[in-house]
Structure formats: C-alpha cells, structure tokens
C-alpha cells in the first residue's frame, strides 16, 4: 500500500491518483514528467494548465494548443488526459 506524492495534491494511493481537479500547475507538470513526458511537461507550465484546466482540455487543445509534436501529443491525450477525465467523472458520480 504505497503512497507517492508528486507535489502537494498529486498522490498515488492503491494505484489511484488524487483528483486532478485539485492539482496546481506544478502538479500537472510533475505528473507528465513522472509519466515520461519530461520535454512536453514544460508546455503545460507555459500555458498555465492546472488540474481543472487539464480536465477541460479537448483532443484539439492538446494537439494544437500546447505546441508539442503530434506523436507525444496523441499519447498524452489518449493515455493520460482522457483517462484522467474519465476517472474524475466516475469519482463525481453520486
């Protein structure tokens, strides 16, 4: 039962991330650095993307709004942004 804290709100407990809606910009950046997107993480910093903004991002936002290469942008959206949005929605369903 390991708990990892990236920076403040971002934590992993029992394989579940903390709610991205609470993440600061630094938390979003650290999340993407920790998941292998060190170079691309700075784009989230430059655009001031916090957790709430991350949860609102569309595929087009990630592919064109962050000025990152298409390959990494597709992976970031499909394997990270979409699942985080889904996890957040499931967590908020009563």
C-alpha positions in Angstrom: 0.0 0.0 0.0 2.3 2.7 -1.3 1.6 6.4 -1.4 3.6 8.6 -3.6 3.4 12.4 -3.6 4.5 14.2 -6.7 4.0 17.8 -5.3 1.2 18.7 -3.0 -2.1 17.3 -4.1 -0.9 14.7 -6.7 -0.6 11.4 -4.9 -1.0 7.7 -5.8 -2.7 5.6 -3.3 -3.5 1.9 -4.0 -3.0 2.7 -7.7 -5.4 5.6 -7.8 -4.3 9.2 -8.4 -5.7 12.0 -6.3 -8.5 14.1 -8.0 -6.8 16.1 -10.8 -9.3 18.9 -10.1 -7.2 19.8 -7.1 -3.8 19.9 -8.9 -1.8 23.1 -9.3 0.1 23.8 -12.5 3.3 22.4 -10.8 1.4 19.2 -10.1 0.3 18.8 -13.7 3.9 19.4 -14.8 5.3 16.9 -12.3 2.7 14.3 -13.4 3.7 14.5 -17.0 7.4 14.4 -16.1 6.8 11.4 -13.9 5.0 9.6 -16.8 7.8 10.0 -19.3 6.9 13.3 -20.9 9.7 15.5 -19.4 10.2 17.6 -22.6 6.4 18.1 -23.2 5.7 18.8 -19.5 7.0 22.4 -19.9 4.2 23.1 -22.4 1.7 22.7 -19.6 3.7 25.1 -17.5 4.0 27.7 -20.3 0.2 27.5 -20.9 -0.5 27.6 -17.1 -2.6 24.4 -17.2 -3.7 23.4 -13.7 -5.8 20.3 -12.9 -9.1 22.0 -13.6 -7.9 23.2 -17.0 -6.5 19.8 -17.7 -9.9 18.2 -17.1 -11.5 20.7 -19.6 -9.0 20.0 -22.4 -10.2 18.6 -25.7 -8.2 16.5 -28.1 -7.7 19.6 -30.3 -6.4 21.6 -27.3 -3.7 19.0 -26.7 -2.8 18.5 -30.3 -2.7 22.2 -31.3 -2.8 24.4 -28.2 0.3 23.1 -26.5 2.7 23.5 -29.4 4.2 20.0 -28.9 4.9 17.4 -31.6 2.0 15.3 -32.8 3.2 11.9 -31.6 3.7 12.8 -28.0 0.5 15.0 -28.1 -1.6 12.0 -29.2 -0.1 9.8 -26.5 -0.6 12.5 -23.8 -4.3 12.9 -24.8 -5.2 9.2 -25.3 -3.3 7.7 -22.4 -3.3 10.5 -19.9 -5.8 13.3 -20.4 -8.8 11.2 -21.4 -8.3 8.6 -18.6 -7.9 11.4 -16.0 -11.1 13.0 -17.3 -12.9 9.6 -17.1 -11.5 8.9 -13.6 -12.6 12.4 -12.4 -16.2 11.9 -13.8 -16.5 8.5 -12.2 -15.4 9.9 -8.9 -18.0 12.6 -9.0 -21.0 10.4 -9.9 -23.3 10.0 -6.9 
